[in-house]
Amino acid sequence: MSETTSTRQPAPPTSGVADPAALGLAGFAMTTFVLSFVNANIIKETGAVNVVLALALFYGGATQLLAGMWEFKRGNTFGATAFASFGAFWLSYWALVKLTPASAGDIHQAIGLYLLAWCIFTAYMTLAALKTNLAVLAVFVLLTLTFLFLAIGAFMNDPAPDSMTKVGGWFGIVTAAVAWYASSATVVNATHGKTVLPTWPR
């Protein structure tokens, strides 16, 4: 998730591996975007979760996990931890929704704990993101708030239209938009060999 410097030619890939940040951010952004429309109660179709699950399994999950492995290859501890972890988050989300039987009963407190745990992880990754760039930092700050509101909503188990889950959904939409920008900046700048879309490195 590093800033591409303004040069005439793209920087050569580290260890022969291209920067996987654009791919990882794109997979995260799209899956978050679609799920957040459901959480924000903008899309109310009961079958909408199937679209989310498809993205969670392949684009948000498997693709981000691969991006994390490529970041390990590049020696980027932050990128590897972030992408591999959030890839695993989407895969676990798929398993949670797909494999939990209808007879499991009420699990809203367990879901709240699950989301709170991801909020804690994202919060300390935000501290690490202070050394990346403002675009990536904004993604992590917004995502921390998204998980926080979703966790509160789950603990409250409040289905009201103005619930904390809906607030978390709106934060998720903004998070996805910023992640898409960071992704586009990474790929556009690398392709052009100069800074076209700034990410404001720190």
C-alpha positions as CSV (number, residue, x, y, z in Angstrom):
1,M,0.0,0.0,0.0
2,S,2.9,2.3,-0.7
3,E,2.8,5.6,-2.7
4,T,4.2,5.3,-6.3
5,T,6.8,8.1,-6.7
6,S,6.5,10.6,-9.5
7,T,8.9,9.3,-12.1
8,R,9.0,8.8,-15.9
9,Q,8.8,5.0,-15.6
10,P,7.0,2.8,-13.0
11,A,9.3,1.6,-10.2
12,P,10.4,-2.0,-10.8
13,P,8.4,-4.5,-8.8
14,T,10.1,-5.8,-5.6
15,S,11.3,-9.4,-6.1
16,G,9.5,-9.5,-9.5
17,V,6.1,-9.1,-7.9
18,A,3.8,-6.2,-8.9
19,D,2.2,-4.1,-6.2
20,P,-0.9,-6.1,-5.1
21,A,-2.4,-3.2,-3.1
22,A,-4.6,-2.1,-6.0
23,L,-6.2,-5.5,-6.3
24,G,-6.6,-6.0,-2.5
25,L,-8.1,-2.6,-2.0
26,A,-10.5,-3.1,-4.9
27,G,-11.7,-6.5,-3.6
28,F,-12.2,-4.9,-0.2
29,A,-14.0,-1.8,-1.6
30,M,-16.5,-3.7,-3.8
31,T,-17.5,-6.2,-1.1
32,T,-17.8,-3.6,1.6
33,F,-19.8,-1.3,-0.8
34,V,-22.4,-4.0,-1.5
35,L,-22.8,-5.2,2.1
36,S,-23.0,-1.6,3.4
37,F,-26.0,-0.9,1.1
38,V,-27.7,-3.8,2.9
39,N,-26.6,-2.6,6.3
40,A,-27.7,0.9,5.6
41,N,-31.2,-0.4,4.7
42,I,-31.0,1.0,1.2
43,I,-31.4,-2.4,-0.4
44,K,-34.1,-4.3,1.6
45,E,-34.4,-7.5,-0.6
46,T,-34.1,-10.6,1.6
47,G,-32.0,-12.3,-1.2
48,A,-29.5,-9.5,-1.3
49,V,-27.3,-11.4,1.1
50,N,-26.6,-13.9,-1.7
51,V,-24.9,-11.2,-3.8
52,V,-22.8,-10.2,-0.8
53,L,-21.8,-13.8,-0.1
54,A,-20.6,-14.4,-3.6
55,L,-18.4,-11.3,-3.4
56,A,-17.3,-12.3,0.1
57,L,-16.1,-15.7,-1.0
58,F,-14.3,-14.8,-4.2
59,Y,-13.4,-11.1,-4.4
60,G,-13.3,-9.9,-0.9
61,G,-12.1,-13.2,0.5
62,A,-10.0,-15.3,-1.8
63,T,-8.6,-12.3,-3.8
64,Q,-7.6,-10.3,-0.8
65,L,-6.0,-13.4,0.8
66,L,-3.9,-13.8,-2.4
67,A,-3.0,-10.1,-2.3
68,G,-1.8,-10.6,1.3
69,M,0.4,-13.5,0.3
70,W,1.9,-11.4,-2.5
71,E,2.6,-8.6,0.1
72,F,4.5,-11.2,2.1
73,K,6.6,-11.8,-1.0
74,R,7.3,-8.1,-1.3
75,G,8.3,-7.9,2.4
76,N,5.4,-5.6,3.3
77,T,4.4,-6.6,6.8
78,F,1.6,-4.0,7.0
79,G,0.0,-4.9,3.6
80,A,0.4,-8.6,4.2
81,T,-1.3,-8.5,7.6
82,A,-4.1,-6.2,6.4
83,F,-5.0,-8.0,3.2
84,A,-4.6,-11.5,4.5
85,S,-6.7,-10.7,7.6
86,F,-9.5,-8.9,5.8
87,G,-9.5,-11.7,3.2
88,A,-10.0,-14.1,6.1
89,F,-12.7,-11.7,7.5
90,W,-14.8,-12.1,4.3
91,L,-14.3,-15.8,4.2
92,S,-15.3,-16.1,7.8
93,Y,-18.4,-13.9,7.1
94,W,-19.3,-16.2,4.2
95,A,-19.0,-19.3,6.5
96,L,-20.9,-17.6,9.3
97,V,-23.9,-16.8,7.1
98,K,-23.8,-19.9,4.9
99,L,-23.0,-22.5,7.5
100,T,-25.0,-21.3,10.5
101,P,-28.2,-23.4,10.7
102,A,-31.5,-21.7,11.2
103,S,-31.9,-23.7,14.4
104,A,-28.8,-22.0,15.9
105,G,-31.0,-19.5,17.7
106,D,-30.2,-15.9,18.7
107,I,-26.5,-15.1,18.3
108,H,-26.7,-11.3,18.2
109,Q,-24.3,-10.9,21.2
110,A,-21.8,-13.3,19.6
111,I,-22.0,-11.3,16.4
112,G,-21.4,-8.1,18.3
113,L,-18.3,-9.7,19.9
114,Y,-17.1,-10.8,16.5
115,L,-17.5,-7.3,15.1
116,L,-15.9,-5.8,18.1
117,A,-12.9,-8.0,17.8
118,W,-12.5,-6.9,14.2
119,C,-12.8,-3.3,15.4
120,I,-9.9,-3.8,17.8
121,F,-7.8,-5.3,15.1
122,T,-8.6,-2.5,12.7
123,A,-7.9,0.1,15.3
124,Y,-4.3,-1.1,15.9
125,M,-3.8,-1.4,12.2
126,T,-4.8,2.2,12.0
127,L,-1.8,3.1,14.2
128,A,0.5,1.3,11.7
129,A,-1.3,3.1,8.8
130,L,-0.1,6.4,10.2
131,K,3.2,5.6,8.4
132,T,1.6,4.9,5.0
133,N,-0.4,7.6,3.3
134,L,-3.5,9.7,4.0
135,A,-5.7,7.7,1.6
136,V,-4.9,4.4,3.3
137,L,-5.1,6.0,6.7
138,A,-8.5,7.3,5.9
139,V,-9.7,3.8,4.9
140,F,-8.6,2.4,8.3
141,V,-10.0,5.2,10.4
142,L,-13.4,4.9,8.6
143,L,-13.3,1.1,8.8
144,T,-12.7,1.2,12.5
145,L,-15.8,3.4,13.0
146,T,-17.8,1.1,10.7
147,F,-17.0,-1.9,12.8
148,L,-17.7,0.0,16.0
149,F,-21.2,1.0,14.9
150,L,-21.9,-2.4,13.5
151,A,-20.8,-4.0,16.8
152,I,-23.0,-1.7,18.8
153,G,-25.9,-2.4,16.5
154,A,-25.4,-6.1,16.9
155,F,-25.2,-5.9,20.7
156,M,-28.4,-3.8,20.8
157,N,-30.2,-6.1,18.4
158,D,-32.2,-3.1,17.2
159,P,-34.0,-3.5,13.9
160,A,-35.2,0.1,13.8
161,P,-34.4,2.1,10.6
162,D,-32.2,4.5,12.5
163,S,-30.2,1.8,14.3
164,M,-26.5,1.8,14.8
165,T,-26.3,-0.9,12.1
166,K,-27.6,1.6,9.6
167,V,-25.1,4.1,10.8
168,G,-22.4,1.5,10.3
169,G,-23.7,0.8,6.8
170,W,-23.3,4.5,5.8
171,F,-19.8,4.6,7.2
172,G,-19.1,1.4,5.3
173,I,-20.2,3.1,2.0
174,V,-17.9,6.0,2.6
175,T,-15.1,3.5,3.6
176,A,-15.6,1.6,0.3
177,A,-15.4,4.9,-1.7
178,V,-12.1,5.9,-0.1
179,A,-10.7,2.4,-0.6
180,W,-11.7,2.5,-4.3
181,Y,-9.9,5.8,-4.6
182,A,-6.7,4.4,-2.9
183,S,-6.9,1.4,-5.3
184,S,-7.4,3.5,-8.4
185,A,-4.5,5.8,-7.3
186,T,-2.2,2.8,-6.9
187,V,-2.9,1.3,-10.3
188,V,-3.2,4.6,-12.3
189,N,0.0,6.0,-10.8
190,A,1.9,2.7,-11.4
191,T,0.6,2.5,-15.0
192,H,1.4,6.2,-15.8
193,G,4.8,6.1,-14.1
194,K,4.0,9.3,-12.2
195,T,1.6,10.6,-9.6
196,V,-1.8,11.2,-11.3
197,L,-4.0,10.6,-8.3
198,P,-2.3,11.8,-5.1
199,T,-2.5,9.6,-2.0
200,W,-0.5,12.1,0.2
201,P,2.4,10.0,1.6
202,R,3.4,10.7,5.1
